[in-house]
């Protein structure tokens, strides 16, 4: 599957459940709850700008994921899958693992964006040259007598 065709796709480790941190979360929150909520949080971050989410809105995720705010807070702060950062407005949480996984995709998107800009500039230059040439030809035709224009067969 091409990562550029599905903007919400991301690669992730197939053996995540064997990660020591995940095993601890699964032990503390059994029946797949720890694993499921961590993966849901990572998936949610994937769909957010800058792969970050405000901590002040964590209650909204708790409601969406049908769990409690304290459980999400524990999963974010205790197991090492997430970090809390601050910007000028608020505290956010991110996943360094997700950020690392997304680097190749983000680099390819940026490379394609820059290539698109360069291509558009070249097309614009080509069109401008064609327009200039067409105007020159048009001026030449203004001075010709219609009878002097050769027939093109």
Buried (B, 14 or more C-beta within 10 A) or exposed (E): EEBEEEEEEBEEEEEBEEBEBBBBBBEBBEEEBBBBBBBBBBEBBBEEEEBBBBBEEBEEBBEEBEBEEEBBBBBBEEBBBBBEEEEEEEEBBBBEBBBEBBEEBEEEBEEEEEEEEEEEEEEEEEEEEEEEEEEEEEEEEEEEEEEEEEEEE
